[in-house]
C-alpha cells in the first residue's frame, strides 16, 4: 500500500517480473484508513513507513507531485506519526501466524517501540537486519504474536 500511484505501479510490475503477480496486490491508499477497510487478517505485511522526522512548517507550498513524495517519507515531528498508530492496529490486522517486516530508522527509537508498545498487545519484535545508509541507521524488524496456538 502506498499513497503514491507510481510506487503502486512499480510494486505491481516488480511482483509480476518475479512471478508473484497473482500473490501481490499493490493498493493505493492513505495510511491506516486504507488498512482498516480489509475484512480479513494478513499473513504477511511488508512495511516501509514514512519515518523521517520533520517539522510541520517545513513544507509551506508545494506541488501535488512533491506532496506525494513527501508523504512517502514524512513521519511528523518525531518520525512516529504513522509508526505508532500502525503498530497499535496490528492486533486487528495480523492472522494468528501473521508477521510484519517493518523498516525503521534509529530516529524512531525501534528498540523502545519493540519493548514498550508491542508486549502490551501480545506481540513481539526481533531485529532481522541493521544497516547504515548515509547518516541513517536503518533496521528491519519482524513482528509477530508472542504466543501462538
Buried (B, 14 or more C-beta within 10 A) or exposed (E): BBBBEEBBEEBBEEBEEEEEEEEBEBEBBEBBEBBEEEEEBBEEBBBBBBBBBBEEEEEEEEEEEEBBBBBBBBBBEBBBBBBBEBBBEBEEBBEEEBBBBBBBBBBBBBBEBBEEBBEEBEBBBEEEEEEEEEEEBBBBBBBBBEEEE
